[in-house]
Amino acid sequence: MPESNLLEMKQIEIQFPGVKALDKVDFSLRPGEIHSLLGENGAGKSTLIKCLTGVNHMDAGTIVMNGQPIQPQSPQHAMELGISTVYQEVNLCPNLTVAENIFVGRQPMRHGQIDWKTITRRAKELMARFHQDIDVSRPLSYYSTAVQQMVAIARAVDVQAKILILDEPTSSLDDNEVQLLFNVMRELKAEGMGIIFITHFLDQVFAISDRLTILRNGHLIGSYDISDITKVELVTQMVGKDMDTIFNLKRADVAEDAPDMLNASHIGAPGQIEDISLNVRKGELVGFAGLLGSGRTETAEMLFGANRYTSGEMEVDGKKTEIKKPYDALLQGIAFCPEDRKRDGIIADLSIRENIALAVQARKGFLHPLSLREQNELADKYIKALGIATPDAEKKIGELSGGNQQKVILARWMATDPKVLILDEPTRGIDIGAKAEIQRLMLEMCGDGVSVVFISSELDEIIRCSNRIIVMRDREKVAELDGENCTQEKILAIIAEGSAAAGGEVQ
């Protein structure tokens, strides 16, 4: 192993029934390096990390750390070797305090008793190191996802990890929280820690990484210094196709005389959204842009009845209606895919079939159950139509990749033949190929006459897909723009300065 490498994984092979998950894959990590591991869902990233952390055992290959061969047998053994992992869903105990989470399983003792005074002091010192002035005696559940991740990192540092694996750590963070995490990563890098960073956010890869390694279908595609590859080249290597082919999308054609399918007039509720008006025509895709907390999600939930508006009026398909709860929206032909698919979308322990059938069953009423034959027909139809990667409809949805989970949620609502489909961050946390497929499905639905409301934090996809773009700021609609003639710079200027300064048109 070259002296400069902290970790060297050579010719790693892992075989699962019917598939070779990793085929002679090499990966190396230097001390004081942030190394991004990239690839689409199913590329082999998680399998390689599970091999390094003792979850999966390799069929062939070697792992050398600090010049010594290692064979991690379990996550606990990997931690003892100096390898710690922080996952997207923080795997700590929310009911325990911050201090207890940091020291659980290795509490300092004094006179045969747990030394709580020392635990509290050291936990507070650790969190202060990561710029967190918090009460470490509060339960972990009291704090945001960003703080919880800092707690997980603090635990990893305190066990003197030499390698830190961050698996999709930024998926639920806002821009300020991402920058805070990046600052901590840079500090750890400066102290000589090797960091493996797994993410679908390519801009973040270029902002924080020293090197990157690309996997595709269980094979090593290449490792590059960050200065030696462009974003376009990276996407091409990950997917095996160039970006023009992947995102060869065309906005929906909307007839000039197309009727409004959804019309909200001055709806609002105190403390949520004040006085917002919008319309969506038949077959039109209206995008919502704005920072986290700008009011995008609150507006979507109000349109669907998940949050009730207390003023204003709504029309669906030209008829006045009052939507007090999601069931009212469902009966009116409004469908909603929520932002947090794991918390609010999927039911992880149910099958794909059961998850797809849920909304149709809810509309029919549970006194009129769908037969197993009807459920299977629905599931088979949409598994084929949406290209959901699964051996059959009975596989638990929780076992699917993020992109395939998102397709199942889409299938659930497509099965209701909606007039209006509201999608809140449908492409967050999924790979480039799945992202393009979701965008293509949205536009195909518009072509079939469905009206789509699309919320995304990624301005390039908002501009790529939208006929019109509504810009939100401080829980208000501040501008409405033509999607075809819009630029990221214009949207950012409106978000930063308001509509008057940026010349946004407000309706």
C-alpha positions in Angstrom: 0.0 0.0 0.0 1.4 3.4 -0.9 2.6 5.2 2.2 0.3 8.2 1.5 -2.9 6.1 1.8 -4.8 5.6 5.1 -7.0 3.0 3.5 -6.6 0.7 0.6 -9.4 -1.6 -0.6 -8.2 -3.8 -3.5 -10.1 -6.1 -5.9 -13.2 -6.3 -3.7 -15.8 -8.8 -4.8 -19.2 -9.5 -3.3 -21.7 -11.9 -4.7 -25.4 -11.9 -3.7 -27.9 -14.5 -5.0 -28.2 -13.9 -8.7 -26.1 -10.7 -8.8 -22.4 -9.7 -8.5 -22.7 -6.6 -6.3 -19.0 -5.6 -6.6 -16.6 -6.9 -9.2 -12.9 -6.2 -8.5 -13.4 -2.8 -7.1 -10.5 -0.7 -5.8 -10.8 2.3 -3.4 -8.3 4.3 -1.5 -8.4 7.1 1.1 -5.6 9.4 2.2 -5.3 10.9 5.6 -6.6 14.4 5.7 -8.7 13.8 2.6 -12.4 14.2 1.7 -13.1 11.6 -0.9 -16.6 11.4 -2.5 -18.0 8.0 -3.4 -20.5 8.4 -6.3 -22.8 6.4 -8.5 -26.5 5.8 -9.1 -28.6 3.7 -6.8 -27.5 0.1 -7.3 -24.0 1.1 -8.4 -22.4 -0.6 -5.3 -21.6 2.4 -3.0 -23.6 1.0 0.0 -22.2 -2.5 -0.6 -18.6 -1.2 -0.6 -19.3 0.8 2.6 -21.0 -2.2 4.3 -17.9 -4.2 3.4 -15.7 -1.7 5.1 -17.9 -1.5 8.2 -18.3 -5.2 8.6 -22.0 -5.5 7.6 -21.2 -7.4 4.4 -18.3 -9.9 4.1 -16.3 -9.9 0.9 -15.9 -12.9 -1.3 -12.5 -11.8 -2.5 -10.1 -8.9 -2.1 -8.1 -7.2 0.7 -8.5 -4.2 3.0 -5.4 -2.5 4.4 -5.6 0.3 7.0 -2.5 2.1 8.2 -0.3 -0.5 6.6 -2.1 -3.4 8.4 -4.5 -5.9 6.8 -8.0 -5.8 8.4 -11.2 -7.8 8.2 -14.0 -5.9 9.9 -16.5 -8.5 11.3 -19.2 -6.1 12.5 -19.9 -2.3 12.8 -18.7 -2.5 16.4 -15.5 -4.2 15.3 -15.1 -1.5 12.5 -15.5 1.2 15.2 -12.8 -0.5 17.3 -10.5 -0.3 14.3 -11.2 3.4 13.9 -14.0 3.4 11.3 -17.2 5.3 12.1 -20.3 5.9 10.0 -22.9 8.7 10.2 -26.0 7.8 8.1 -28.7 9.9 6.5 -31.1 8.7 9.1 -29.1 9.3 12.3 -28.7 5.9 14.0 -28.7 7.2 17.6 -31.3 6.9 20.4 -33.8 9.9 20.2 -35.1 9.2 23.7 -31.6 9.4 25.3 -29.9 12.7 26.0 -27.2 14.2 23.8 -24.6 13.3 26.4 -25.9 9.7 26.7 -25.8 9.2 23.0 -22.2 10.4 22.7 -21.0 8.0 25.5 -23.5 5.1 25.4 -21.7 1.8 25.9 -18.5 3.5 27.1 -19.6 5.7 30.0 -16.8 6.9 32.3 -17.1 5.3 35.7 -16.2 6.5 39.2 -16.4 4.3 42.3 -18.4 1.7 40.4 -21.0 4.3 39.3 -21.5 6.1 36.0 -19.7 9.4 36.3 -22.5 11.7 35.0 -20.7 14.9 35.8 -17.7 13.9 33.6 -20.1 12.7 30.8 -22.0 16.0 30.8 -18.8 18.1 30.9 -17.1 16.2 28.1 -20.2 16.1 26.0 -20.6 19.9 26.3 -16.9 20.3 25.3 -17.3 18.1 22.3 -20.4 19.9 21.0 -18.7 23.3 21.5 -15.9 22.0 19.3 -18.5 21.6 16.6 -19.9 25.1 17.2 -23.0 23.8 19.0 -23.8 25.6 22.3 -26.6 23.3 23.4 -28.0 21.7 26.5 -26.5 18.2 26.4 -28.9 17.0 29.1 -31.9 17.4 26.7 -33.2 14.3 24.7 -31.7 14.0 21.2 -35.2 14.2 19.7 -35.4 17.8 20.9 -32.9 18.9 18.3 -32.9 19.3 14.5 -31.5 16.8 12.1 -28.4 19.0 11.6 -27.7 19.0 15.4 -28.3 15.2 15.6 -25.7 14.7 12.9 -23.2 16.8 14.8 -23.9 14.6 17.8 -23.2 11.5 15.7 -20.0 13.1 14.4 -18.9 14.1 17.9 -19.4 10.5 19.0 -17.2 9.3 16.1 -14.5 11.8 17.0 -14.5 10.9 20.6 -14.0 7.2 19.9 -10.9 8.4 18.0 -12.0 7.4 14.5 -9.4 7.6 11.8 -12.0 7.2 9.0 -15.4 8.9 9.0 -18.0 7.8 6.6 -20.8 10.3 5.9 -23.7 8.7 4.0 -26.1 11.3 2.5 -25.6 13.6 5.5 -27.0 16.7 3.7 -30.3 15.4 2.3 -32.4 17.0 5.1 -30.3 20.1 5.8 -30.8 23.7 4.6 -28.0 25.7 3.0 -26.7 27.1 6.3 -26.7 23.7 8.0 -24.8 22.3 5.0 -22.1 25.0 5.3 -21.8 24.3 9.1 -21.3 20.6 8.3 -18.7 21.4 5.7 -16.8 23.6 8.1 -16.7 20.7 10.6 -15.5 18.4 7.8 -12.7 20.7 6.9 -11.6 21.0 10.5 -11.5 17.2 10.8 -9.7 16.9 7.5 -7.1 19.4 8.8 -6.5 17.1 11.8 -5.7 14.2 9.5 -9.0 12.3 9.5 -9.9 10.6 6.2 -13.6 11.3 5.3 -15.7 9.3 2.8 -18.6 11.4 1.6 -21.6 9.8 -0.2 -24.1 12.2 -1.8 -26.3 12.8 -4.8 -25.7 16.6 -4.7 -23.0 17.1 -7.3 -22.5 20.8 -6.5 -21.6 19.7 -3.0 -19.1 17.2 -4.3 -17.2 19.9 -6.1 -17.5 22.3 -3.1 -15.9 20.0 -0.5 -14.1 17.0 -2.1 -10.4 16.5 -2.8 -11.0 13.3 -4.9 -13.9 11.2 -6.1 -14.5 7.6 -7.1 -17.3 6.6 -9.4 -19.0 3.2 -9.4 -21.5 1.9 -11.9 -23.3 -1.5 -11.8 -20.8 -2.9 -9.3 -17.7 -1.9 -11.3 -15.1 0.8 -10.7 -15.4 3.4 -13.4 -12.5 5.6 -12.2 -11.0 7.8 -9.4 -10.2 11.4 -10.1 -8.7 14.5 -8.4 -11.6 17.0 -8.2 -9.7 19.4 -10.5 -9.4 16.8 -13.2 -13.1 16.2 -14.0 -16.0 18.5 -14.9 -19.6 18.1 -13.7 -20.7 17.1 -17.2 -18.0 14.4 -17.4 -18.9 13.2 -13.9 -22.6 12.7 -14.8 -21.6 11.0 -18.1 -19.3 8.5 -16.2 -22.0 7.8 -13.5 -24.8 7.1 -15.9 -23.0 5.9 -19.0 -24.8 8.6 -21.1 -24.2 12.2 -21.7 -26.3 14.9 -20.0 -28.1 15.9 -23.1 -29.4 12.4 -23.5 -30.4 12.1 -19.9 -32.2 15.4 -19.7 -33.6 15.5 -23.2 -36.9 16.9 -21.9 -39.5 19.2 -23.4 -41.8 21.4 -21.4 -45.5 20.6 -21.6 -47.4 22.3 -24.4 -50.3 24.2 -22.8 -53.1 25.5 -25.0 -53.7 29.2 -24.7 -57.4 28.6 -23.9 -56.7 25.8 -21.4 -59.0 26.1 -18.4 -57.8 26.5 -14.9 -57.8 23.1 -13.1 -56.8 24.6 -9.8 -57.5 28.2 -8.7 -56.6 29.4 -5.2 -57.7 33.0 -4.4 -56.1 34.8 -1.4 -55.9 31.6 0.7 -53.9 31.7 4.0 -53.7 30.9 7.7 -52.0 32.9 10.5 -48.4 31.9 11.1 -48.2 29.8 7.9 -49.0 31.6 4.6 -50.7 35.0 4.3 -52.8 35.7 1.3 -51.5 33.7 -1.6 -53.2 33.4 -5.0 -52.2 31.0 -7.8 -53.7 29.1 -10.7 -52.7 26.0 -12.6 -54.1 25.3 -16.0 -55.0 21.9 -17.4 -51.8 20.1 -18.5 -49.6 22.8 -17.1 -46.6 22.4 -14.8 -46.1 25.2 -12.3 -42.9 25.2 -10.3 -42.3 26.6 -6.9 -38.9 28.1 -6.1 -37.6 29.5 -2.9 -35.4 28.7 0.1 -36.2 26.2 2.8 -38.8 27.8 5.0 -40.0 30.2 2.3 -43.5 28.8 2.4 -43.4 26.3 -0.5 -44.3 23.3 1.5 -46.9 25.1 3.6 -48.6 26.3 0.4 -48.7 22.7 -1.0 -50.1 21.3 2.3 -52.8 24.0 2.3 -53.8 23.1 -1.2 -54.1 19.5 -0.2 -55.8 20.1 3.1 -53.0 18.8 5.3 -52.9 22.3 6.7 -56.3 24.1 6.7 -56.6 27.6 5.2 -58.7 30.0 7.2 -59.2 32.6 4.6 -59.7 32.7 0.8 -61.4 30.4 -1.7 -60.5 27.5 -3.9 -61.8 26.2 -7.2 -61.1 22.8 -8.7 -62.0 22.2 -12.3 -64.0 25.4 -12.4 -66.1 24.6 -9.3 -65.8 26.3 -5.9 -64.8 23.8 -3.2 -63.7 23.8 0.4 -60.8 21.5 1.3 -60.7 21.0 5.0 -58.7 17.8 5.0 -56.7 15.5 2.6 -59.8 13.3 2.1 -61.6 16.3 0.6 -58.7 16.9 -1.7 -58.6 13.3 -2.8 -62.3 13.3 -3.7 -61.7 16.5 -5.7 -59.0 14.8 -7.7 -56.0 16.4 -6.0 -53.0 14.2 -5.2 -50.0 15.0 -3.1 -46.5 13.4 -2.8 -44.9 14.9 0.4 -41.4 16.1 0.9 -40.3 13.5 3.4 -41.2 10.2 1.6 -39.9 8.0 4.5 -41.9 9.8 7.2 -45.0 10.9 5.3 -45.1 8.9 2.1 -44.2 5.2 2.3 -45.3 2.6 4.8 -42.0 0.8 4.9 -43.2 -2.6 6.1 -46.0 -2.9 3.5 -45.4 -4.3 0.1 -45.2 -2.3 -3.1 -48.7 -3.6 -4.0 -50.2 -2.4 -0.8 -48.5 1.0 -1.0 -49.7 1.6 -4.5 -53.3 0.6 -3.6 -53.6 2.8 -0.6 -55.0 6.0 -2.2 -57.5 4.2 -4.4 -58.7 2.2 -1.4 -59.0 5.4 0.7 -61.2 7.0 -2.0 -63.4 3.9 -2.3 -63.7 3.7 1.5 -62.5 0.8 3.6 -66.0 -0.8 3.7 -65.4 -1.5 0.0 -62.0 -3.2 -0.1 -60.1 -3.7 -3.3 -59.8 -7.3 -4.2 -56.3 -8.9 -4.3 -56.8 -9.2 -8.0 -57.5 -5.5 -8.4 -54.5 -4.6 -6.2 -52.2 -6.9 -8.3 -53.5 -5.4 -11.5 -52.8 -1.9 -10.3 -49.3 -2.8 -9.0 -48.3 -4.7 -12.1 -49.5 -1.8 -14.3 -47.5 0.8 -12.6 -44.4 -1.3 -11.9 -44.2 -1.7 -15.7 -45.2 1.8 -16.6 -42.8 3.5 -14.3 -39.9 1.0 -14.5 -39.9 0.2 -10.8 -36.9 -2.0 -10.2 -38.2 -5.0 -8.2 -38.5 -8.7 -8.6 -42.3 -8.6 -7.8 -45.0 -6.5 -6.2 -44.7 -8.2 -2.9 -41.3 -6.8 -2.0 -41.4 -4.4 0.9 -41.2 -0.8 -0.2 -38.7 0.0 2.6 -36.2 -2.4 0.8 -36.2 -0.3 -2.4 -33.8 2.5 -3.4 -34.9 6.1 -2.9 -35.7 6.6 -6.5 -37.9 3.4 -6.7 -39.7 4.4 -3.5 -40.5 7.7 -5.1 -41.9 6.0 -8.2 -44.1 3.8 -6.0 -45.5 6.9 -4.3 -46.1 8.5 -7.8 -47.8 5.2 -8.8 -50.1 5.4 -5.8 -51.4 8.8 -6.9 -51.4 8.1 -10.6 -53.7 5.2 -9.9 -56.3 7.7 -8.7 -56.4 9.5 -12.1 -55.8 12.9 -10.5 -56.7 16.2 -12.0 -54.0 18.0 -10.0 -50.7 16.4 -8.8 -48.7 18.2 -6.2 -45.0 17.0 -5.9 -42.9 18.3 -3.0 -39.2 17.7 -3.6 -39.8 14.4 -5.6 -36.2 14.2 -6.8 -34.4 14.9 -3.5 -31.9 12.3 -2.5 -32.2 10.2 -5.7 -29.6 9.6 -8.3 -29.2 11.4 -11.7 -30.9 8.7 -13.8 -33.9 8.4 -11.4 -34.2 12.2 -11.3 -34.5 12.4 -15.0 -37.1 9.6 -15.1 -39.2 11.4 -12.5 -39.0 14.6 -14.5 -40.0 12.8 -17.6 -42.9 11.2 -15.9 -44.1 14.6 -14.7 -44.1 16.0 -18.2 -45.8 12.9 -19.6 -48.6 13.4 -17.1 -48.9 17.0 -18.2 -49.2 15.7 -21.8 -52.1 13.5 -20.6 -53.9 16.6 -19.2 -52.8 16.4 -15.5 -51.9 19.7 -13.9 -48.7 19.5 -11.9 -47.4 21.7 -9.0 -43.7 21.0 -8.6 -41.6 22.1 -5.7 -37.8 21.7 -5.8 -34.7 23.3 -4.2 -32.8 22.7 -7.5 -33.3 25.7 -9.7 -32.0 24.0 -12.8 -34.8 21.4 -12.8 -37.4 24.0 -11.9 -36.4 26.0 -15.0 -36.1 22.9 -17.1 -39.6 21.6 -16.4 -41.9 24.5 -15.6 -44.2 26.5 -17.8 -44.5 29.1 -15.0 -42.4 29.6 -11.8 -43.8 31.0 -8.6 -41.0 32.4 -6.4 -41.6 32.3 -2.6 -39.8 34.4 0.0 -40.6 34.9 3.7 -43.8 32.8 3.3 -45.1 35.1 0.6 -45.4 34.8 -3.2 -43.1 37.5 -4.5 -42.9 36.8 -8.2 -44.3 34.8 -11.0 -42.1 34.1 -14.0 -42.2 32.5 -17.4 -40.4 29.2 -17.2 -39.1 29.3 -20.8 -37.4 32.7 -20.4 -36.2 32.4 -16.8 -32.7 32.1 -15.5 -31.2 30.9 -12.2 -29.7 34.3 -11.7 -33.1 36.0 -11.9 -34.7 33.7 -9.4 -31.8 34.1 -7.0 -31.9 37.9 -7.3 -35.7 37.8 -6.4 -35.1 35.5 -3.5 -32.3 37.7 -2.2 -33.8 41.1 -2.8 -37.5 40.8 -3.4 -39.6 41.3 -6.5 -39.2 45.0 -6.8 -35.4 44.9 -6.8 -35.3 42.0 -9.3 -38.1 43.0 -11.6 -40.3 40.0 -10.8 -43.9 40.0 -12.0 -46.4 39.4 -9.3 -50.0 38.5 -10.0 
